[in-house]
Amino acid sequence: GVWTVNQERAIRRLVELGVDVLTSDRPDVAKRVLARAP
């Protein structure tokens, strides 16, 4: 898991790397990135 990732670019990269859990102060950004993830 990863803690407190708020930047869209960083969230996208972590999803690409296969991270299962992350924490963010920006759930709107995380949700947007995850919606576009394959």
mmCIF entry with sequence, helices, sheets and N, C-alpha, C, O atoms, coordinates in Angstrom:
data_MODEL
# 
_entry.id   MODEL 
# 
_entity.id                         1 
_entity.type                       polymer 
_entity.pdbx_number_of_molecules   1 
# 
_entity_poly.entity_id                      1 
_entity_poly.type                           'polypeptide(L)' 
_entity_poly.nstd_linkage                   no 
_entity_poly.nstd_monomer                   no 
_entity_poly.pdbx_seq_one_letter_code       GVWTVNQERAIRRLVELGVDVLTSDRPDVAKRVLARAP 
_entity_poly.pdbx_seq_one_letter_code_can   GVWTVNQERAIRRLVELGVDVLTSDRPDVAKRVLARAP 
_entity_poly.pdbx_strand_id                 A 
# 
loop_
_entity_poly_seq.entity_id 
_entity_poly_seq.num 
_entity_poly_seq.mon_id 
_entity_poly_seq.hetero 
1 1  GLY n 
1 2  VAL n 
1 3  TRP n 
1 4  THR n 
1 5  VAL n 
1 6  ASN n 
1 7  GLN n 
1 8  GLU n 
1 9  ARG n 
1 10 ALA n 
1 11 ILE n 
1 12 ARG n 
1 13 ARG n 
1 14 LEU n 
1 15 VAL n 
1 16 GLU n 
1 17 LEU n 
1 18 GLY n 
1 19 VAL n 
1 20 ASP n 
1 21 VAL n 
1 22 LEU n 
1 23 THR n 
1 24 SER n 
1 25 ASP n 
1 26 ARG n 
1 27 PRO n 
1 28 ASP n 
1 29 VAL n 
1 30 ALA n 
1 31 LYS n 
1 32 ARG n 
1 33 VAL n 
1 34 LEU n 
1 35 ALA n 
1 36 ARG n 
1 37 ALA n 
1 38 PRO n 
# 
_struct_asym.id          A 
_struct_asym.entity_id   1 
# 
loop_
_struct_conf.conf_type_id 
_struct_conf.id 
_struct_conf.pdbx_PDB_helix_id 
_struct_conf.beg_label_comp_id 
_struct_conf.beg_label_asym_id 
_struct_conf.beg_label_seq_id 
_struct_conf.pdbx_beg_PDB_ins_code 
_struct_conf.end_label_comp_id 
_struct_conf.end_label_asym_id 
_struct_conf.end_label_seq_id 
_struct_conf.pdbx_end_PDB_ins_code 
_struct_conf.beg_auth_comp_id 
_struct_conf.beg_auth_asym_id 
_struct_conf.beg_auth_seq_id 
_struct_conf.end_auth_comp_id 
_struct_conf.end_auth_asym_id 
_struct_conf.end_auth_seq_id 
_struct_conf.pdbx_PDB_helix_class 
_struct_conf.details 
_struct_conf.pdbx_PDB_helix_length 
HELX_P HELX_P1 AA1 GLU A 8  ? GLU A 16 ? GLU A 8  GLU A 16 1 ? 9  
HELX_P HELX_P2 AA2 PRO A 27 ? ARG A 36 ? PRO A 27 ARG A 36 1 ? 10 
# 
_struct_conf_type.id          HELX_P 
_struct_conf_type.criteria    ? 
_struct_conf_type.reference   ? 
# 
loop_
_atom_site.group_PDB 
_atom_site.id 
_atom_site.type_symbol 
_atom_site.label_atom_id 
_atom_site.label_alt_id 
_atom_site.label_comp_id 
_atom_site.label_asym_id 
_atom_site.label_entity_id 
_atom_site.label_seq_id 
_atom_site.pdbx_PDB_ins_code 
_atom_site.Cartn_x 
_atom_site.Cartn_y 
_atom_site.Cartn_z 
_atom_site.occupancy 
_atom_site.B_iso_or_equiv 
_atom_site.pdbx_formal_charge 
_atom_site.auth_seq_id 
_atom_site.auth_comp_id 
_atom_site.auth_asym_id 
_atom_site.auth_atom_id 
_atom_site.pdbx_PDB_model_num 
ATOM 1   N N  . GLY A 1 1  ? 0.811   -1.183 0.000   1.00 0.00 ? 1  GLY A N  1 
ATOM 2   C CA . GLY A 1 1  ? 0.000   0.000  0.000   1.00 0.00 ? 1  GLY A CA 1 
ATOM 3   C C  . GLY A 1 1  ? 0.858   1.251  0.000   1.00 0.00 ? 1  GLY A C  1 
ATOM 4   O O  . GLY A 1 1  ? 2.040   1.208  0.342   1.00 0.00 ? 1  GLY A O  1 
ATOM 5   N N  . VAL A 1 2  ? 0.267   2.339  -0.377  1.00 0.00 ? 2  VAL A N  1 
ATOM 6   C CA . VAL A 1 2  ? 0.947   3.634  -0.458  1.00 0.00 ? 2  VAL A CA 1 
ATOM 7   C C  . VAL A 1 2  ? 0.108   4.657  0.296   1.00 0.00 ? 2  VAL A C  1 
ATOM 8   O O  . VAL A 1 2  ? -1.121  4.637  0.227   1.00 0.00 ? 2  VAL A O  1 
ATOM 9   N N  . TRP A 1 3  ? 0.774   5.545  1.010   1.00 0.00 ? 3  TRP A N  1 
ATOM 10  C CA . TRP A 1 3  ? 0.085   6.554  1.812   1.00 0.00 ? 3  TRP A CA 1 
ATOM 11  C C  . TRP A 1 3  ? 0.167   7.934  1.186   1.00 0.00 ? 3  TRP A C  1 
ATOM 12  O O  . TRP A 1 3  ? 1.215   8.324  0.671   1.00 0.00 ? 3  TRP A O  1 
ATOM 13  N N  . THR A 1 4  ? -0.903  8.655  1.226   1.00 0.00 ? 4  THR A N  1 
ATOM 14  C CA . THR A 1 4  ? -1.052  10.062 0.878   1.00 0.00 ? 4  THR A CA 1 
ATOM 15  C C  . THR A 1 4  ? -0.410  10.427 -0.455  1.00 0.00 ? 4  THR A C  1 
ATOM 16  O O  . THR A 1 4  ? 0.650   11.049 -0.522  1.00 0.00 ? 4  THR A O  1 
ATOM 17  N N  . VAL A 1 5  ? -1.097  10.013 -1.503  1.00 0.00 ? 5  VAL A N  1 
ATOM 18  C CA . VAL A 1 5  ? -0.714  10.364 -2.867  1.00 0.00 ? 5  VAL A CA 1 
ATOM 19  C C  . VAL A 1 5  ? -1.815  11.267 -3.395  1.00 0.00 ? 5  VAL A C  1 
ATOM 20  O O  . VAL A 1 5  ? -2.971  10.853 -3.474  1.00 0.00 ? 5  VAL A O  1 
ATOM 21  N N  . ASN A 1 6  ? -1.468  12.503 -3.758  1.00 0.00 ? 6  ASN A N  1 
ATOM 22  C CA . ASN A 1 6  ? -2.483  13.473 -4.158  1.00 0.00 ? 6  ASN A CA 1 
ATOM 23  C C  . ASN A 1 6  ? -2.387  13.915 -5.612  1.00 0.00 ? 6  ASN A C  1 
ATOM 24  O O  . ASN A 1 6  ? -3.369  14.414 -6.163  1.00 0.00 ? 6  ASN A O  1 
ATOM 25  N N  . GLN A 1 7  ? -1.253  13.748 -6.236  1.00 0.00 ? 7  GLN A N  1 
ATOM 26  C CA . GLN A 1 7  ? -1.077  14.212 -7.607  1.00 0.00 ? 7  GLN A CA 1 
ATOM 27  C C  . GLN A 1 7  ? -1.568  13.145 -8.590  1.00 0.00 ? 7  GLN A C  1 
ATOM 28  O O  . GLN A 1 7  ? -1.277  11.958 -8.439  1.00 0.00 ? 7  GLN A O  1 
ATOM 29  N N  . GLU A 1 8  ? -2.313  13.591 -9.590  1.00 0.00 ? 8  GLU A N  1 
ATOM 30  C CA . GLU A 1 8  ? -2.879  12.667 -10.575 1.00 0.00 ? 8  GLU A CA 1 
ATOM 31  C C  . GLU A 1 8  ? -1.792  11.824 -11.242 1.00 0.00 ? 8  GLU A C  1 
ATOM 32  O O  . GLU A 1 8  ? -1.951  10.614 -11.400 1.00 0.00 ? 8  GLU A O  1 
ATOM 33  N N  . ARG A 1 9  ? -0.710  12.454 -11.624 1.00 0.00 ? 9  ARG A N  1 
ATOM 34  C CA . ARG A 1 9  ? 0.376   11.730 -12.297 1.00 0.00 ? 9  ARG A CA 1 
ATOM 35  C C  . ARG A 1 9  ? 0.923   10.602 -11.411 1.00 0.00 ? 9  ARG A C  1 
ATOM 36  O O  . ARG A 1 9  ? 1.165   9.495  -11.891 1.00 0.00 ? 9  ARG A O  1 
ATOM 37  N N  . ALA A 1 10 ? 1.112   10.884 -10.138 1.00 0.00 ? 10 ALA A N  1 
ATOM 38  C CA . ALA A 1 10 ? 1.639   9.878  -9.213  1.00 0.00 ? 10 ALA A CA 1 
ATOM 39  C C  . ALA A 1 10 ? 0.641   8.741  -9.016  1.00 0.00 ? 10 ALA A C  1 
ATOM 40  O O  . ALA A 1 10 ? 1.030   7.573  -8.993  1.00 0.00 ? 10 ALA A O  1 
ATOM 41  N N  . ILE A 1 11 ? -0.625  9.068  -8.877  1.00 0.00 ? 11 ILE A N  1 
ATOM 42  C CA . ILE A 1 11 ? -1.653  8.038  -8.716  1.00 0.00 ? 11 ILE A CA 1 
ATOM 43  C C  . ILE A 1 11 ? -1.688  7.146  -9.948  1.00 0.00 ? 11 ILE A C  1 
ATOM 44  O O  . ILE A 1 11 ? -1.738  5.921  -9.832  1.00 0.00 ? 11 ILE A O  1 
ATOM 45  N N  . ARG A 1 12 ? -1.662  7.756  -11.125 1.00 0.00 ? 12 ARG A N  1 
ATOM 46  C CA . ARG A 1 12 ? -1.685  6.997  -12.369 1.00 0.00 ? 12 ARG A CA 1 
ATOM 47  C C  . ARG A 1 12 ? -0.496  6.031  -12.443 1.00 0.00 ? 12 ARG A C  1 
ATOM 48  O O  . ARG A 1 12 ? -0.662  4.868  -12.812 1.00 0.00 ? 12 ARG A O  1 
ATOM 49  N N  . ARG A 1 13 ? 0.687   6.507  -12.095 1.00 0.00 ? 13 ARG A N  1 
ATOM 50  C CA . ARG A 1 13 ? 1.897   5.677  -12.143 1.00 0.00 ? 13 ARG A CA 1 
ATOM 51  C C  . ARG A 1 13 ? 1.799   4.509  -11.163 1.00 0.00 ? 13 ARG A C  1 
ATOM 52  O O  . ARG A 1 13 ? 2.170   3.384  -11.497 1.00 0.00 ? 13 ARG A O  1 
ATOM 53  N N  . LEU A 1 14 ? 1.310   4.769  -9.977  1.00 0.00 ? 14 LEU A N  1 
ATOM 54  C CA . LEU A 1 14 ? 1.184   3.700  -8.988  1.00 0.00 ? 14 LEU A CA 1 
ATOM 55  C C  . LEU A 1 14 ? 0.180   2.641  -9.432  1.00 0.00 ? 14 LEU A C  1 
ATOM 56  O O  . LEU A 1 14 ? 0.394   1.448  -9.216  1.00 0.00 ? 14 LEU A O  1 
ATOM 57  N N  . VAL A 1 15 ? -0.910  3.076  -10.050 1.00 0.00 ? 15 VAL A N  1 
ATOM 58  C CA . VAL A 1 15 ? -1.888  2.123  -10.582 1.00 0.00 ? 15 VAL A CA 1 
ATOM 59  C C  . VAL A 1 15 ? -1.230  1.277  -11.670 1.00 0.00 ? 15 VAL A C  1 
ATOM 60  O O  . VAL A 1 15 ? -1.431  0.064  -11.720 1.00 0.00 ? 15 VAL A O  1 
ATOM 61  N N  . GLU A 1 16 ? -0.449  1.911  -12.539 1.00 0.00 ? 16 GLU A N  1 
ATOM 62  C CA . GLU A 1 16 ? 0.267   1.178  -13.589 1.00 0.00 ? 16 GLU A CA 1 
ATOM 63  C C  . GLU A 1 16 ? 1.219   0.143  -12.994 1.00 0.00 ? 16 GLU A C  1 
ATOM 64  O O  . GLU A 1 16 ? 1.413   -0.928 -13.569 1.00 0.00 ? 16 GLU A O  1 
ATOM 65  N N  . LEU A 1 17 ? 1.811   0.461  -11.848 1.00 0.00 ? 17 LEU A N  1 
ATOM 66  C CA . LEU A 1 17 ? 2.741   -0.450 -11.187 1.00 0.00 ? 17 LEU A CA 1 
ATOM 67  C C  . LEU A 1 17 ? 2.029   -1.575 -10.435 1.00 0.00 ? 17 LEU A C  1 
ATOM 68  O O  . LEU A 1 17 ? 2.672   -2.509 -9.955  1.00 0.00 ? 17 LEU A O  1 
ATOM 69  N N  . GLY A 1 18 ? 0.697   -1.483 -10.333 1.00 0.00 ? 18 GLY A N  1 
ATOM 70  C CA . GLY A 1 18 ? -0.068  -2.543 -9.702  1.00 0.00 ? 18 GLY A CA 1 
ATOM 71  C C  . GLY A 1 18 ? -0.325  -2.367 -8.217  1.00 0.00 ? 18 GLY A C  1 
ATOM 72  O O  . GLY A 1 18 ? -0.674  -3.328 -7.532  1.00 0.00 ? 18 GLY A O  1 
ATOM 73  N N  . VAL A 1 19 ? -0.158  -1.155 -7.712  1.00 0.00 ? 19 VAL A N  1 
ATOM 74  C CA . VAL A 1 19 ? -0.433  -0.900 -6.298  1.00 0.00 ? 19 VAL A CA 1 
ATOM 75  C C  . VAL A 1 19 ? -1.911  -1.182 -6.025  1.00 0.00 ? 19 VAL A C  1 
ATOM 76  O O  . VAL A 1 19 ? -2.785  -0.725 -6.761  1.00 0.00 ? 19 VAL A O  1 
ATOM 77  N N  . ASP A 1 20 ? -2.178  -1.932 -4.970  1.00 0.00 ? 20 ASP A N  1 
ATOM 78  C CA . ASP A 1 20 ? -3.549  -2.312 -4.625  1.00 0.00 ? 20 ASP A CA 1 
ATOM 79  C C  . ASP A 1 20 ? -4.250  -1.300 -3.735  1.00 0.00 ? 20 ASP A C  1 
ATOM 80  O O  . ASP A 1 20 ? -5.468  -1.143 -3.815  1.00 0.00 ? 20 ASP A O  1 
ATOM 81  N N  . VAL A 1 21 ? -3.491  -0.608 -2.884  1.00 0.00 ? 21 VAL A N  1 
ATOM 82  C CA . VAL A 1 21 ? -4.079  0.302  -1.903  1.00 0.00 ? 21 VAL A CA 1 
ATOM 83  C C  . VAL A 1 21 ? -3.282  1.589  -1.878  1.00 0.00 ? 21 VAL A C  1 
ATOM 84  O O  . VAL A 1 21 ? -2.052  1.567  -1.838  1.00 0.00 ? 21 VAL A O  1 
ATOM 85  N N  . LEU A 1 22 ? -3.989  2.717  -1.902  1.00 0.00 ? 22 LEU A N  1 
ATOM 86  C CA . LEU A 1 22 ? -3.336  4.004  -1.697  1.00 0.00 ? 22 LEU A CA 1 
ATOM 87  C C  . LEU A 1 22 ? -4.276  4.902  -0.928  1.00 0.00 ? 22 LEU A C  1 
ATOM 88  O O  . LEU A 1 22 ? -5.493  4.721  -0.962  1.00 0.00 ? 22 LEU A O  1 
ATOM 89  N N  . THR A 1 23 ? -3.712  5.865  -0.238  1.00 0.00 ? 23 THR A N  1 
ATOM 90  C CA . THR A 1 23 ? -4.483  6.830  0.531   1.00 0.00 ? 23 THR A CA 1 
ATOM 91  C C  . THR A 1 23 ? -4.252  8.195  -0.082  1.00 0.00 ? 23 THR A C  1 
ATOM 92  O O  . THR A 1 23 ? -3.129  8.532  -0.459  1.00 0.00 ? 23 THR A O  1 
ATOM 93  N N  . SER A 1 24 ? -5.322  8.989  -0.184  1.00 0.00 ? 24 SER A N  1 
ATOM 94  C CA . SER A 1 24 ? -5.208  10.302 -0.803  1.00 0.00 ? 24 SER A CA 1 
ATOM 95  C C  . SER A 1 24 ? -6.110  11.300 -0.092  1.00 0.00 ? 24 SER A C  1 
ATOM 96  O O  . SER A 1 24 ? -7.187  10.957 0.396   1.00 0.00 ? 24 SER A O  1 
ATOM 97  N N  . ASP A 1 25 ? -5.647  12.535 -0.048  1.00 0.00 ? 25 ASP A N  1 
ATOM 98  C CA . ASP A 1 25 ? -6.490  13.632 0.423   1.00 0.00 ? 25 ASP A CA 1 
ATOM 99  C C  . ASP A 1 25 ? -7.375  14.143 -0.704  1.00 0.00 ? 25 ASP A C  1 
ATOM 100 O O  . ASP A 1 25 ? -8.205  15.029 -0.500  1.00 0.00 ? 25 ASP A O  1 
ATOM 101 N N  . ARG A 1 26 ? -7.193  13.577 -1.900  1.00 0.00 ? 26 ARG A N  1 
ATOM 102 C CA . ARG A 1 26 ? -7.937  14.005 -3.085  1.00 0.00 ? 26 ARG A CA 1 
ATOM 103 C C  . ARG A 1 26 ? -8.689  12.822 -3.693  1.00 0.00 ? 26 ARG A C  1 
ATOM 104 O O  . ARG A 1 26 ? -8.314  12.339 -4.762  1.00 0.00 ? 26 ARG A O  1 
ATOM 105 N N  . PRO A 1 27 ? -9.738  12.351 -3.031  1.00 0.00 ? 27 PRO A N  1 
ATOM 106 C CA . PRO A 1 27 ? -10.466 11.201 -3.560  1.00 0.00 ? 27 PRO A CA 1 
ATOM 107 C C  . PRO A 1 27 ? -11.076 11.466 -4.931  1.00 0.00 ? 27 PRO A C  1 
ATOM 108 O O  . PRO A 1 27 ? -11.269 10.534 -5.711  1.00 0.00 ? 27 PRO A O  1 
ATOM 109 N N  . ASP A 1 28 ? -11.383 12.730 -5.235  1.00 0.00 ? 28 ASP A N  1 
ATOM 110 C CA . ASP A 1 28 ? -11.915 13.062 -6.556  1.00 0.00 ? 28 ASP A CA 1 
ATOM 111 C C  . ASP A 1 28 ? -10.895 12.760 -7.644  1.00 0.00 ? 28 ASP A C  1 
ATOM 112 O O  . ASP A 1 28 ? -11.250 12.235 -8.699  1.00 0.00 ? 28 ASP A O  1 
ATOM 113 N N  . VAL A 1 29 ? -9.634  13.086 -7.397  1.00 0.00 ? 29 VAL A N  1 
ATOM 114 C CA . VAL A 1 29 ? -8.569  12.821 -8.368  1.00 0.00 ? 29 VAL A CA 1 
ATOM 115 C C  . VAL A 1 29 ? -8.344  11.318 -8.481  1.00 0.00 ? 29 VAL A C  1 
ATOM 116 O O  . VAL A 1 29 ? -8.243  10.790 -9.588  1.00 0.00 ? 29 VAL A O  1 
ATOM 117 N N  . ALA A 1 30 ? -8.264  10.628 -7.351  1.00 0.00 ? 30 ALA A N  1 
ATOM 118 C CA . ALA A 1 30 ? -8.045  9.183  -7.366  1.00 0.00 ? 30 ALA A CA 1 
ATOM 119 C C  . ALA A 1 30 ? -9.179  8.475  -8.102  1.00 0.00 ? 30 ALA A C  1 
ATOM 120 O O  . ALA A 1 30 ? -8.929  7.563  -8.890  1.00 0.00 ? 30 ALA A O  1 
ATOM 121 N N  . LYS A 1 31 ? -10.403 8.879  -7.857  1.00 0.00 ? 31 LYS A N  1 
ATOM 122 C CA . LYS A 1 31 ? -11.553 8.260  -8.518  1.00 0.00 ? 31 LYS A CA 1 
ATOM 123 C C  . LYS A 1 31 ? -11.494 8.468  -10.024 1.00 0.00 ? 31 LYS A C  1 
ATOM 124 O O  . LYS A 1 31 ? -11.788 7.550  -10.791 1.00 0.00 ? 31 LYS A O  1 
ATOM 125 N N  . ARG A 1 32 ? -11.119 9.657  -10.448 1.00 0.00 ? 32 ARG A N  1 
ATOM 126 C CA . ARG A 1 32 ? -11.009 9.957  -11.880 1.00 0.00 ? 32 ARG A CA 1 
ATOM 127 C C  . ARG A 1 32 ? -9.941  9.076  -12.536 1.00 0.00 ? 32 ARG A C  1 
ATOM 128 O O  . ARG A 1 32 ? -10.165 8.521  -13.611 1.00 0.00 ? 32 ARG A O  1 
ATOM 129 N N  . VAL A 1 33 ? -8.784  8.951  -11.888 1.00 0.00 ? 33 VAL A N  1 
ATOM 130 C CA . VAL A 1 33 ? -7.702  8.124  -12.425 1.00 0.00 ? 33 VAL A CA 1 
ATOM 131 C C  . VAL A 1 33 ? -8.143  6.663  -12.492 1.00 0.00 ? 33 VAL A C  1 
ATOM 132 O O  . VAL A 1 33 ? -7.943  6.000  -13.510 1.00 0.00 ? 33 VAL A O  1 
ATOM 133 N N  . LEU A 1 34 ? -8.736  6.165  -11.422 1.00 0.00 ? 34 LEU A N  1 
ATOM 134 C CA . LEU A 1 34 ? -9.152  4.766  -11.382 1.00 0.00 ? 34 LEU A CA 1 
ATOM 135 C C  . LEU A 1 34 ? -10.248 4.461  -12.396 1.00 0.00 ? 34 LEU A C  1 
ATOM 136 O O  . LEU A 1 34 ? -10.314 3.345  -12.912 1.00 0.00 ? 34 LEU A O  1 
ATOM 137 N N  . ALA A 1 35 ? -11.097 5.421  -12.687 1.00 0.00 ? 35 ALA A N  1 
ATOM 138 C CA . ALA A 1 35 ? -12.156 5.217  -13.671 1.00 0.00 ? 35 ALA A CA 1 
ATOM 139 C C  . ALA A 1 35 ? -11.580 5.011  -15.068 1.00 0.00 ? 35 ALA A C  1 
ATOM 140 O O  . ALA A 1 35 ? -12.192 4.341  -15.899 1.00 0.00 ? 35 ALA A O  1 
ATOM 141 N N  . ARG A 1 36 ? -10.408 5.582  -15.329 1.00 0.00 ? 36 ARG A N  1 
ATOM 142 C CA . ARG A 1 36 ? -9.768  5.457  -16.641 1.00 0.00 ? 36 ARG A CA 1 
ATOM 143 C C  . ARG A 1 36 ? -8.808  4.283  -16.716 1.00 0.00 ? 36 ARG A C  1 
ATOM 144 O O  . ARG A 1 36 ? -8.324  3.953  -17.798 1.00 0.00 ? 36 ARG A O  1 
ATOM 145 N N  . ALA A 1 37 ? -8.522  3.647  -15.585 1.00 0.00 ? 37 ALA A N  1 
ATOM 146 C CA . ALA A 1 37 ? -7.562  2.537  -15.564 1.00 0.00 ? 37 ALA A CA 1 
ATOM 147 C C  . ALA A 1 37 ? -8.169  1.303  -16.225 1.00 0.00 ? 37 ALA A C  1 
ATOM 148 O O  . ALA A 1 37 ? -9.370  1.053  -16.117 1.00 0.00 ? 37 ALA A O  1 
ATOM 149 N N  . PRO A 1 38 ? -7.323  0.538  -16.909 1.00 0.00 ? 38 PRO A N  1 
ATOM 150 C CA . PRO A 1 38 ? -7.825  -0.699 -17.547 1.00 0.00 ? 38 PRO A CA 1 
ATOM 151 C C  . PRO A 1 38 ? -8.190  -1.757 -16.530 1.00 0.00 ? 38 PRO A C  1 
ATOM 152 O O  . PRO A 1 38 ? -8.625  -2.847 -16.901 1.00 0.00 ? 38 PRO A O  1 
# 
